[in-house]
Amino acid sequence: MLVARWTILGDDNKTVLADERATIITNVAQTTSGMSDPAVVTAMAGAVTQLADHIAVNLSRSLRNSGAAARPANLAPPSAH
């Protein structure tokens, strides 16, 4: 299970365009001896891919609705030179 929360901010770095939480559950393929490391890694990679797709859809929708550019909250705004 992957639980993630993210925020998409507008150009002013204050306006919240999207603020969401996602829980993604994936199944791990089991063999007769249990779960293998490669099977766990494959399931985890699938969960991250699903999360990325979910964020991309929300980012696209947020940008379309606001008409503004956005960047993830943990990235610093571009510096003016």
Secondary structure, 3 states (H helix, E strand, C coil): CEEEEEEEECCCCCCEEEEEEEEECCCCCEECCEECHHHHHHHHHHHHHHHHHHHHHHHHHHHHHHCCCCEECCCCCCCCC
